[in-house]
Amino acid sequence: MSEPRKARIATVSLAGCFGCHMALLDIDERLVELMKLVDVDRSPLTDIKHFTRRCDIGIVEGGCCNEENVHVLWDFRRNCDVLIAIGQCAIMGGLPAMRNAIMHSDAPLRECLDEAYITGKYIRNTTHGIPNDPALPLLLDRVYPCGEVVEIDYQIPGCAPSGDIIFNTLSGLLAGRFRGFERDKIRFD
C-alpha cells in the first residue's frame, strides 16, 4: 500500500524582515512532525526559486513595495490552492508601509528617496546618487498589503506570529479542521 500524498507548501518573503520565516523555525521539534505531512516546494528555506508544480498551501510574508513583489504574489496566487498571509507586513503593510504616511502629493517618492539616500542627517553618500539600475525592481507609489493585490484565504497575525500559532494553523489546515483562531490563543506577550 502506498503512502498518502503529502501536501505541497511554498513560502516567500516579500517586503519584510524575514522574521516570519524565522518564526516558522520556531515550530521547533514539531517541524519534524510537519515535514512528515508536507513537501516544501518554492521557498527561501529550500532555495527553490520557481514552482516545480502546483502547491496546496502558499505562505506569504511581507507586503508589496515594488513591481517584483507584485509579480511574485500573482505567481503564488496562480500556483497555490490556499494562500496564507503571515505577519503584519503581509496583512497590513507593517513597518515597510511607514513610508505610506509620508508619501502624499506634497512629498512624492522622489523626496522620500532624496532623504533616504542624499539629504538624510546621517547619510554619507559621496556620490549623491540614488540607486538606479535596470536590475532593480520599480518601486510602487506605496506599500500594499497582500490582500489589496490578490485574494488571501487566511491571515496569521503577529510580528512575527508564534511558532505555536503557525503550527496549529498549518496542522489544522492539513487535517481539514482549521476554522479560524480561538481568541484566547492569539496573544502577543
Number of C-alpha atoms within 10 A of each C-alpha: 3 4 5 7 9 14 15 19 22 26 21 21 22 21 22 21 17 15 16 29 22 15 20 19 17 17 19 13 9 13 15 10 12 15 12 10 16 16 15 18 23 22 19 14 15 11 9 14 11 13 15 10 11 16 22 17 26 27 24 28 27 31 33 29 24 19 14 16 23 19 13 17 23 15 13 26 21 13 19 20 15 18 26 25 25 26 27 23 30 29 25 20 25 20 17 19 21 12 16 15 9 15 18 12 7 8 11 12 18 11 15 16 15 14 14 14 18 19 15 13 8 10 12 11 12 7 8 12 11 14 9 9 8 7 6 11 13 14 14 15 14 20 24 26 22 27 18 12 15 15 14 18 14 16 20 24 21 17 17 22 23 22 19 17 20 21 20 15 21 18 16 14 15 17 10 9 10 13 9 12 13 7 7 6 10 15 11 10 3
